[in-house]
Amino acid sequence: MSEDGYTEIHLPAAEQGRPLRFVIEGAYALLGKLKNAEEEE
């Protein structure tokens, strides 16, 4: 549902009662580290 420039989303983790964490700053660096970790495994 969207209204006044805002869009409501539903996150599966929230519906299962698990805590959610959001990256506000440094998301690009975090993504790079996550991708690099996948290649090392």
Residue, then its C-alpha position, 0 to 999 in steps of 0.5 A: m500500500s502506498e500513500d503520500g510517497y511512503t510504501e508499506i512493506h511486510l518483512p517475513a522475519a518480523e512476522q516470525g518474531r525475529p529481530l530486524r537489523f537495518v544498515i543505515e551507513g556503510a551498506y556498500a562496504l558491508l555488501g562487499k565484505l559479505k560477497n568476499a566472505e562467500e567467495e572464501e568458503 
